[in-house]
Amino acid sequence: MSTEPEELAPTHRVISWRSPEILGEVILLSVVLLLAITYLLELPGLKPAGRYLPIITLIFAAPFWLIRVRSLFDRKKALQAGAIMDLGFRFGGDAVAEKRRAIRFIASVAALFLGVWVFGFHLALPIWVMTYLFLFAKAKPIVILIIGIAFEGLLLGVHDFIIDVPWPEPLFWRLIGVEYLFNNWPINDTF
């Protein structure tokens, strides 16, 4: 018999591989694997320039996918202890805080989509990442600036220079009557 009051006893549940928390992640990882296999099967039929994005995606995504599969086994243990989202939150800890986190998450993603639609990827994505780091991660300003520049460098270097992505025309640029600057990259044929 436990001497702890029931309210203070640690949360512990038995989680099976068929539980929604685990099954959802297994399904998601399976879909990502299916997309990766589809990429590989389609590569031979693509023109050389069309192969860059799938190859880059596979090179960068494969290690993360493997790490996520590995962490799935650790996540089952964390869920049995009551932790969710790999962040140490507890089930039933504070319903108001859980709702507030969900609203922040949804609002953050909505702000990113709205920013991309209005201002374009090149402005919205680095500013969104920098704002997140400032508000939630409480990172130092120099770190925030370096990461923001790195995101813009990724967009310019990989997407604009190597892959030559044609970007959708953002609303702001259409309203002011200026052609989107990043679709007029000075190098016409990069490869």
NORURKA-V713040 format. One record per pair of residues at least 24 apart in sequence whose C-alpha atoms are under 6 Angstrom apart, sorted by sequence separation. I is the first residue (numbers start at 1). GAP is how many residues later the second one is. D is the distance in Angstrom with one decimal. If there is no record, write none. Layout:
{{I GAP D} {I GAP D}}
This chain:
{{126 25 5.7} {120 50 5.1} {119 51 5.3} {118 52 5.2} {117 53 5.4} {118 53 4.6} {119 53 5.6} {118 54 5.3} {15 65 5.6} {14 66 5.5} {13 67 4.7} {12 68 5.4} {12 69 4.6} {11 70 5.9} {12 70 5.7} {11 71 5.3}}
